C-alpha cells in the first residue's frame, strides 16, 4: 500500500505521539519511515541572522546544530 511513511517532527509532544501510529502504518504496509525536521527562518533570525544576510559558514553551523538536535 505505502512505500514510505513521512513523519514531520517539531520537538513537540504532540508530534512524538504520532510515532506509534506511523510505526503501525509502516509495519502494516511493509514501508520505511522517514522522520523529518525543518529549519525555518524564525530560527535563523533568533540566531542573529537575517534571511538576506546568511553566510555559508553560519548556515552550516545552524544545520549542524539542528541535525544534532534532531
Residue, then its C-alpha position, 0 to 999 in steps of 0.5 A: x500500500x505505502x512505500x514510505x511513511x513521512x513523519x514531520x517532527x517539531x520537538x513537540x509532544x504532540x508530534x512524538x505521539x504520532x510515532x506509534x501510529x506511523x510505526x503501525x502504518x509502516x509495519x502494516x504496509x511493509x514501508x520505511x519511515x522517514x522522520x523529518x525536521x525543518x529549519x525555518x527562518x524564525x530560527x535563523x533570525x533568533x540566531x542573529x541572522x537575517x534571511x538576506x544576510x546568511x553566510x555559508x559558514x553560519x548556515x552550516x553551523x545552524x544545520x549542524x546544530x539542528x541535525x544534532x538536535x534532531 
